[in-house]
């Protein structure tokens, strides 16, 4: 059994709580609250949302589940997620995300590998490019110098790069493709990010700590967080909610259910739609609408002919940069990145596929959305975070963090909600 946080000394008033959305924000809120409250978790898809796009494939005389997208994290930037996983009993493992970069002709021009030394990751060049390496060192030296500069929270990342003459080949060919993949957005969106957010991410230790994943993938995360006491209602789309004098009603096509509180754990544009018929929520709807959301496409296939040729074993991650696109094509060979798939045939997960894979090799093709952060949306997020214990309708989600909207921001946001409602599991 996983170790549990010490119970709170303050008595907790047991409540009926609805959580709308079962991504990592909804699942973490459900886990944090289900010991002390009666929790109903709504999901519009046929299964919990964190694994909505997962696919089962044949593997070693059985089948295995593949996460889409692959969820990875670095310890320094994901402390809340790691604490949640530890307390809930989710196993973790290190994963290799060393990368190779190929040009429009699919020829490598930058390639590095990783050595795992205990809990540290040491990168080394597989294809030495002197000018790019020198620009890399200069960039990270500059980032470290400005890590604590308060002025960077009023500046875009693109403005920061131009101010410090960092808009060079390394930035355009290495840094921007990597950040566009992490943030799942266009290069222009990366450049519009608040500078302090990306500076903090790049200097948090990701280059030294390396990356991790849940050993059992999304299936294990869902299984450990979704306890039997939680009432799960899948294939249930919520149309709107209504607020009474002493309760909140959750309305779907099928029925209306009554709760003491509702936690909306969806993307901001979906949260705005759910709140749109509630007059008292109009200010929050307007703030939610100021948060940009962008779509991404991801494909799973086995067509290795699209990988760049390499004289040395190719890194698990490869970027294809045709030069005239506003996003890279980023490919992860899951057979090199996931422990139980290693030494097997290549399984390629491709974000933003720019080239057509052999149709017979395609295992999945999905589209999903992610929130962005801009200097303008940041103020709306700060206002939305001002929630208090008297509110019966609360918001949670990665977009409510003061950083890149990733898994940790979702857990951090759910922790704040759990503290407001009351939870003996919240640390």
C-alpha positions as CSV (number, residue, x, y, z in Angstrom):
1,X,0.0,0.0,0.0
2,X,1.3,3.5,-0.8
3,X,2.1,5.8,2.1
4,X,-0.7,8.3,2.8
5,X,-0.4,11.9,3.9
6,X,-1.2,12.5,7.6
7,X,-4.9,13.2,8.2
8,X,-5.9,16.8,8.7
9,X,-6.6,17.8,12.3
10,X,-9.4,20.1,11.1
11,X,-12.8,18.3,10.8
12,X,-14.0,18.0,7.2
13,X,-17.6,18.5,6.3
14,X,-18.5,15.6,4.0
15,X,-20.1,16.9,0.7
16,X,-21.5,15.6,-2.5
17,X,-19.1,16.7,-5.2
18,X,-19.3,16.5,-9.0
19,X,-16.1,16.7,-11.1
20,X,-16.6,17.3,-14.8
21,X,-13.7,16.0,-16.9
22,X,-11.4,13.1,-16.2
23,X,-8.1,14.2,-17.5
24,X,-5.2,14.4,-15.0
25,X,-6.8,17.5,-13.4
26,X,-10.1,15.7,-12.8
27,X,-8.5,12.4,-11.8
28,X,-6.2,14.1,-9.3
29,X,-9.1,16.1,-7.8
30,X,-11.1,12.9,-7.5
31,X,-8.3,11.1,-5.7
32,X,-7.6,14.0,-3.4
33,X,-11.3,14.4,-2.5
34,X,-12.7,10.9,-2.5
35,X,-11.5,9.8,0.9
36,X,-13.5,12.6,2.6
37,X,-16.4,13.3,0.2
38,X,-18.9,11.5,-2.1
39,X,-17.4,12.1,-5.6
40,X,-19.1,11.7,-9.0
41,X,-16.7,12.0,-12.0
42,X,-18.3,12.9,-15.3
43,X,-16.5,12.1,-18.7
44,X,-18.1,12.8,-22.1
45,X,-15.9,10.0,-23.7
46,X,-16.4,6.3,-23.3
47,X,-13.5,6.0,-20.9
48,X,-11.6,8.2,-18.5
49,X,-10.2,11.2,-20.4
50,X,-6.5,10.7,-19.6
51,X,-6.6,7.5,-21.7
52,X,-9.2,8.6,-24.2
53,X,-6.8,8.2,-27.2
54,X,-4.8,5.2,-25.9
55,X,-4.7,2.2,-28.3
56,X,-4.1,-1.5,-27.8
57,X,-1.6,-3.1,-30.3
58,X,-0.3,-6.7,-30.7
59,X,2.9,-7.2,-28.8
60,X,4.8,-10.4,-27.9
61,X,1.8,-12.8,-28.4
62,X,-0.5,-10.4,-26.4
63,X,-1.6,-6.8,-26.6
64,X,-0.1,-3.7,-24.9
65,X,-1.6,-0.3,-24.4
66,X,0.1,2.7,-26.0
67,X,-0.5,6.2,-24.6
68,X,-1.4,8.9,-27.0
69,X,0.2,11.3,-26.3
70,X,3.2,9.8,-24.4
71,X,3.3,11.5,-21.0
72,X,6.8,12.3,-19.7
73,X,8.0,14.6,-17.0
74,X,11.2,15.9,-15.4
75,X,11.5,15.8,-11.6
76,X,12.4,19.5,-11.1
77,X,9.4,20.8,-13.1
78,X,6.8,18.3,-11.9
79,X,7.1,18.1,-8.0
80,X,3.3,18.0,-7.5
81,X,2.7,15.3,-10.1
82,X,5.6,13.2,-8.6
83,X,4.1,13.6,-5.1
84,X,0.7,12.5,-6.3
85,X,2.1,9.5,-8.1
86,X,4.1,8.5,-5.0
87,X,1.2,8.8,-2.6
88,X,-1.3,7.0,-5.0
89,X,1.2,4.2,-5.7
90,X,1.9,5.0,-9.4
91,X,5.2,3.5,-10.4
92,X,7.7,5.5,-12.4
93,X,10.7,4.8,-14.6
94,X,13.3,6.9,-16.4
95,X,12.9,7.3,-20.2
96,X,15.5,8.3,-22.8
97,X,14.5,11.3,-24.9
98,X,17.8,12.1,-26.6
99,X,17.1,13.7,-30.0
100,X,18.2,13.9,-33.6
101,X,17.4,16.8,-36.0
102,X,17.0,16.4,-39.7
103,X,16.7,19.0,-42.5
104,X,14.3,19.1,-45.4
105,X,16.2,16.3,-47.1
106,X,15.9,14.2,-44.0
107,X,19.7,14.4,-43.4
108,X,20.9,14.7,-39.8
109,X,22.6,18.0,-38.8
110,X,22.4,17.6,-35.0
111,X,22.3,14.4,-32.9
112,X,22.9,13.7,-29.3
113,X,22.6,10.8,-26.9
114,X,22.0,10.4,-23.1
115,X,23.8,8.5,-20.5
116,X,21.9,7.7,-17.3
117,X,24.2,8.0,-14.3
118,X,22.0,7.2,-11.3
119,X,19.3,9.9,-11.2
120,X,21.3,12.1,-13.6
121,X,21.2,12.3,-17.3
122,X,24.5,13.2,-19.2
123,X,24.1,14.3,-22.8
124,X,26.8,13.8,-25.3
125,X,27.1,14.6,-29.1
126,X,26.7,11.8,-31.6
127,X,27.1,14.2,-34.5
128,X,29.2,17.2,-33.5
129,X,28.2,20.6,-34.9
130,X,30.6,23.1,-33.5
131,X,28.7,26.3,-34.3
132,X,25.4,25.0,-32.9
133,X,27.1,23.6,-29.8
134,X,28.7,27.0,-29.1
135,X,25.4,28.8,-29.5
136,X,23.8,26.2,-27.2
137,X,26.3,27.0,-24.5
138,X,25.9,30.7,-24.9
139,X,22.1,30.5,-24.8
140,X,22.0,28.5,-21.5
141,X,24.6,30.7,-19.9
142,X,22.4,33.7,-20.8
143,X,19.3,32.0,-19.5
144,X,20.9,31.2,-16.2
145,X,22.0,34.9,-15.8
146,X,18.4,36.0,-16.2
147,X,16.6,33.3,-14.3
148,X,15.7,35.6,-11.4
149,X,15.2,38.8,-13.4
150,X,11.7,40.1,-12.5
151,X,11.5,42.0,-15.8
152,X,11.2,38.8,-17.8
153,X,7.6,38.3,-16.7
154,X,6.6,41.4,-18.7
155,X,8.5,40.3,-21.8
156,X,7.8,37.8,-24.5
157,X,10.2,35.0,-25.1
158,X,10.8,36.2,-28.6
159,X,11.6,39.7,-27.3
160,X,14.0,38.2,-24.8
161,X,15.8,36.2,-27.5
162,X,16.1,39.3,-29.8
163,X,17.3,41.6,-26.9
164,X,20.1,39.2,-26.1
165,X,21.0,38.4,-29.7
166,X,20.0,34.7,-29.3
167,X,17.8,34.6,-32.4
168,X,20.4,32.4,-34.3
169,X,20.6,29.0,-36.0
170,X,20.5,27.1,-32.7
171,X,17.3,28.9,-31.6
172,X,15.6,28.3,-34.9
173,X,16.7,24.8,-35.6
174,X,17.0,23.2,-32.2
175,X,15.4,25.2,-29.4
176,X,12.1,26.3,-31.1
177,X,11.3,22.8,-32.4
178,X,11.9,21.3,-29.0
179,X,9.8,24.0,-27.2
180,X,7.0,23.8,-29.8
181,X,6.8,20.0,-29.1
182,X,6.8,20.5,-25.3
183,X,4.1,23.2,-25.5
184,X,2.3,21.6,-28.5
185,X,2.0,24.8,-30.5
186,X,3.5,26.8,-33.3
187,X,6.9,28.6,-33.2
188,X,5.0,31.9,-33.2
189,X,3.2,30.7,-30.1
190,X,6.4,29.8,-28.4
191,X,7.9,33.2,-29.1
192,X,4.7,34.9,-27.6
193,X,5.1,33.0,-24.3
194,X,6.0,35.1,-21.3
195,X,9.8,34.9,-21.2
196,X,10.1,34.0,-17.5
197,X,8.0,30.8,-18.0
198,X,10.2,29.3,-20.6
199,X,13.4,30.5,-18.9
200,X,12.3,28.8,-15.7
201,X,11.5,25.6,-17.7
202,X,14.8,25.5,-19.6
203,X,16.9,26.2,-16.4
204,X,15.0,23.9,-14.0
205,X,17.3,21.0,-14.5
206,X,15.6,19.1,-17.4
207,X,19.0,18.8,-19.2
208,X,20.5,17.1,-16.1
209,X,17.6,15.3,-14.5
210,X,16.3,13.7,-17.7
211,X,12.8,12.5,-18.2
212,X,10.5,10.0,-16.5
213,X,7.1,8.3,-17.2
214,X,4.6,6.2,-15.3
215,X,5.8,2.7,-15.8
216,X,2.4,1.3,-16.5
217,X,1.4,4.3,-18.6
218,X,-1.9,6.0,-18.5
219,X,-3.8,2.8,-17.7
220,X,-2.0,2.5,-14.4
221,X,-2.4,6.2,-13.6
222,X,-6.1,6.0,-14.1
223,X,-6.4,2.7,-12.1
224,X,-4.5,4.1,-9.1
225,X,-6.2,7.5,-9.0
226,X,-9.8,6.3,-9.7
227,X,-10.8,4.6,-6.5
228,X,-13.8,2.3,-6.2
229,X,-15.6,4.9,-4.1
230,X,-15.7,7.3,-7.0
231,X,-18.9,7.1,-9.1
232,X,-17.7,7.2,-12.7
233,X,-20.1,8.3,-15.4
234,X,-18.6,8.0,-18.9
235,X,-20.3,8.9,-22.2
236,X,-22.0,11.7,-20.4
237,X,-21.7,15.2,-21.9
238,X,-22.6,18.0,-19.5
239,X,-24.7,20.7,-21.2
240,X,-24.7,23.2,-18.4
241,X,-24.9,23.7,-14.7
242,X,-27.4,25.6,-12.5
243,X,-26.8,27.1,-9.1
244,X,-29.5,27.1,-6.5
245,X,-29.6,28.6,-3.0
246,X,-27.9,25.6,-1.4
247,X,-26.8,23.3,-4.2
248,X,-25.6,23.0,-7.8
249,X,-27.3,21.0,-10.5
250,X,-25.4,19.3,-13.2
251,X,-27.5,18.9,-16.4
252,X,-26.8,16.5,-19.2
253,X,-29.1,15.2,-21.9
254,X,-30.0,12.2,-19.8
255,X,-30.7,13.7,-16.4
256,X,-30.0,16.4,-13.8
257,X,-28.1,15.6,-10.7
258,X,-27.8,17.7,-7.5
259,X,-24.5,18.3,-5.6
260,X,-23.1,20.5,-2.9
261,X,-20.2,21.6,-5.2
262,X,-19.0,21.2,-8.7
263,X,-15.4,21.1,-9.9
264,X,-15.0,21.8,-13.6
265,X,-11.8,20.1,-14.8
266,X,-12.0,20.6,-18.5
267,X,-10.2,22.7,-21.0
268,X,-11.0,26.4,-20.6
269,X,-13.2,26.7,-23.7
270,X,-15.2,23.7,-22.6
271,X,-15.5,25.2,-19.1
272,X,-16.8,28.4,-20.6
273,X,-19.5,26.5,-22.5
274,X,-20.6,24.7,-19.4
275,X,-20.9,28.0,-17.4
276,X,-22.4,30.0,-20.3
277,X,-26.0,29.7,-19.0
278,X,-25.2,30.8,-15.5
279,X,-25.6,34.5,-15.2
280,X,-23.3,34.8,-12.1
281,X,-20.5,33.1,-14.0
282,X,-20.3,35.5,-16.9
283,X,-17.1,37.3,-15.7
284,X,-15.4,33.9,-15.4
285,X,-16.7,32.9,-18.9
286,X,-15.1,36.1,-20.3
287,X,-11.8,35.3,-18.6
288,X,-11.8,31.7,-19.8
289,X,-12.4,32.9,-23.3
290,X,-9.1,34.9,-23.1
291,X,-7.1,31.7,-22.8
292,X,-6.0,30.5,-26.3
293,X,-6.4,26.9,-27.1
294,X,-4.7,25.2,-30.1
295,X,-5.2,21.8,-31.8
296,X,-2.5,19.2,-32.5
297,X,-2.5,16.1,-34.5
298,X,-0.7,12.9,-33.5
299,X,-0.2,9.7,-35.4
300,X,1.0,6.3,-34.3
301,X,2.6,4.1,-37.1
302,X,5.4,1.7,-37.8
303,X,6.8,3.2,-41.1
304,X,10.5,3.5,-40.3
305,X,11.3,4.7,-43.8
306,X,10.5,8.2,-42.6
307,X,13.3,8.2,-40.0
308,X,16.6,9.9,-40.9
309,X,19.6,7.6,-41.7
310,X,22.3,7.5,-39.0
311,X,25.7,5.9,-38.8
312,X,25.1,5.5,-35.1
313,X,22.0,4.2,-33.4
314,X,19.4,6.8,-33.8
315,X,18.2,8.7,-30.7
316,X,14.6,7.9,-29.5
317,X,13.3,11.4,-30.6
318,X,13.8,12.8,-34.1
319,X,12.8,16.1,-35.6
320,X,12.0,16.7,-39.2
321,X,12.4,20.3,-40.2
322,X,11.3,21.1,-43.7
323,X,12.1,24.8,-43.2
324,X,8.8,26.3,-44.4
325,X,6.5,25.0,-41.6
326,X,5.5,26.7,-38.3
327,X,5.8,23.5,-36.4
328,X,8.3,20.6,-36.6
329,X,7.4,17.0,-37.1
330,X,8.5,15.3,-33.9
331,X,8.8,11.5,-33.8
332,X,9.3,9.3,-30.7
333,X,10.4,5.7,-31.2
334,X,8.5,4.1,-28.3
335,X,10.6,1.0,-28.6
336,X,13.6,3.1,-27.5
337,X,11.7,5.2,-25.0
338,X,9.5,2.8,-23.1
339,X,11.1,0.1,-20.9
340,X,8.9,-2.9,-21.7
341,X,8.9,-2.2,-25.5
342,X,12.7,-2.0,-25.8
343,X,14.5,-4.3,-28.2
344,X,11.3,-4.8,-30.2
345,X,10.2,-3.4,-33.6
346,X,9.9,0.4,-33.9
347,X,6.6,2.0,-32.9
348,X,6.6,5.6,-33.9
349,X,4.5,8.3,-32.2
350,X,4.5,11.4,-34.4
351,X,3.4,14.8,-33.3
352,X,2.3,17.1,-36.2
353,X,2.9,14.6,-39.0
354,X,4.1,16.5,-42.1
355,X,4.7,13.4,-44.3
356,X,2.4,10.6,-45.2
357,X,3.2,7.2,-43.6
358,X,2.4,4.0,-45.3
359,X,-1.4,3.7,-44.7
360,X,-1.0,0.0,-43.7
361,X,1.4,1.0,-41.0
362,X,-0.9,3.5,-39.3
363,X,-2.2,2.4,-35.9
364,X,-4.0,5.6,-34.7
365,X,-4.5,9.2,-35.9
366,X,-6.0,11.6,-33.3
367,X,-6.5,15.4,-32.8
368,X,-6.4,17.0,-29.4
369,X,-6.3,20.5,-27.9
370,X,-4.0,22.3,-25.5
371,X,-4.1,25.7,-23.8
372,X,-1.4,28.3,-24.4
373,X,0.0,31.1,-22.3
374,X,0.5,34.7,-23.5
375,X,1.2,38.0,-21.8
376,X,-2.4,38.9,-22.3
377,X,-4.0,35.6,-21.1
378,X,-1.8,35.5,-18.0
379,X,-3.9,38.2,-16.2
380,X,-7.1,36.3,-16.9
381,X,-5.5,33.2,-15.4
382,X,-4.4,35.1,-12.3
383,X,-8.0,36.4,-11.8
384,X,-9.5,32.9,-12.3
385,X,-7.1,31.5,-9.7
386,X,-8.8,33.7,-7.1
387,X,-11.2,31.1,-5.8
388,X,-12.3,30.8,-2.2
389,X,-14.0,28.2,0.0
390,X,-17.4,29.9,-0.2
391,X,-17.7,29.2,-4.0
392,X,-19.8,26.1,-4.9
393,X,-18.4,26.1,-8.5
394,X,-14.7,25.7,-8.7
395,X,-12.2,25.4,-11.7
396,X,-9.2,23.2,-12.0
397,X,-6.9,22.5,-14.9
398,X,-3.3,22.9,-16.2
399,X,-4.2,26.3,-17.7
400,X,-4.5,27.7,-14.1
401,X,-0.8,27.2,-13.3
402,X,1.8,29.9,-13.6
403,X,3.9,28.0,-16.0
404,X,3.6,25.8,-19.1
405,X,0.2,24.1,-19.0
406,X,1.5,20.5,-18.4
407,X,0.6,17.7,-16.1
408,X,2.1,19.3,-13.0
409,X,0.0,22.5,-13.4
410,X,-3.1,20.3,-13.4
411,X,-2.2,18.6,-10.2
412,X,-1.1,21.9,-8.6
413,X,-4.5,23.4,-9.5
414,X,-6.4,20.4,-8.1
415,X,-4.5,20.7,-4.9
416,X,-5.7,24.2,-4.4
417,X,-9.3,23.1,-5.0
418,X,-8.8,20.2,-2.5
419,X,-7.6,22.6,0.2
420,X,-10.6,24.9,-0.4
421,X,-13.1,22.0,-0.1
422,X,-11.2,20.0,2.6
423,X,-9.0,17.0,2.0
424,X,-7.0,14.8,4.3
425,X,-4.9,13.8,1.3
426,X,-3.9,17.3,0.2
427,X,-0.3,18.2,1.2
